[in-house]
């Protein structure tokens, strides 16, 4: 198992090594020591590697991940797993603002809390937060799922498209065009699958409420034609 | 961007290391802003004495024979020069008189701040150079704040560097930009405040000074700032015995805090905190938007 100590190895060497993994390689379980809040740790992975980061990271950890499994044994700064394509990113601690922003696929699990703008402009990513999330989360979310075991801050799902939001605790306020929706059997089944994928046990899908777009904001309404 | 740091010590055994700890925190934040850097350190007060930190672009001539010139003006002062700055110690209660005399005797001198405890050092350039120039590492104290600047709202000058001090033993560092500073400056001028720059952060500092002069404590002044200041801000503020943090409701300017039995620390990023003693076991959190945090040595007792 390659061990890269960022106290002695430049960050760029780590990321270059992760980008140079040939198809079919076996020795693909990396351990990263002493990240000490470094930016851009393990960005741009495009192979099914695993990376265990032993400590806290700064901006943009695991950004653009495509197929890797990155676990941060600490907390993450702003923009963790930004624009993830596929794969899994797990944060054992808390995540700062815009976690999972613009993500197109894959699974982001935050075991602590996430700050503001979690899942902003999400486009297919699944995000499961064990704790609570801050304000303006899932802003303009287009597709994918945001599951929150704790509470949500102000303006959840503002200007939402078709991302689906599930919150177990309280929602401080809903953003423009975001409404609570009926939880039907298909949603309970979907949520059960997401919770299982994220390793959440002892929490039932029935404990959540579902939120989504009222579809009044992003659809063209012929009655408004005079306004243009 | 800008990088800001702050450290408020609870454990007195760390006090001799305050300057070194804060210097390292600030240097780590260098890539958030290369234009200017500054640090304010709150040291032990000397009974009956006050300190004025001054700066001059012509330090050699302005600081030469300054003690004598002040003595001739009837002011017993001791002047210790550090590069472009000097700390002038005078009798408590003679600060205003000394400032007036300085303006008359040495018009090129600018006052960085004054009070019983605070010393403020700031210059254009990188944190490592500013810290070395003023030998900040050797300074002890109870708490301090620091700033490295990426200028947006006003010129890259010594006076435009942070921390800004607008009242005795008060200072502020700011990451962000205010949008109603011109209006607020006019109102504060009407209330009698004076300004050295066109900088938005100086207005925030003066606003807090004015609110505290009306009887508010630091926490109350920061709470009213949330109503009266418009724009983006993460502020870290020092007073003689207090240390406060507040972020605007949108909270896009980054902030991380850490607390242990020995200290409370603030950094724009976790990197700034990574070298602090015992950080592995500290409570580390991101301060909530529109929420005031403050600590006070006197109130904690």
Interface residues (C-beta under 8 A of the other chain):
Chain A: X36 X37 X38 X56 X58 X59 X75 X77 X78 X94 X96 X97 X115 X116 X134 X135
Chain B: X249 X250 X251 X252 X254 X256 X269 X270 X271 X272 X273 X274 X284 X285 X286 X288 X289
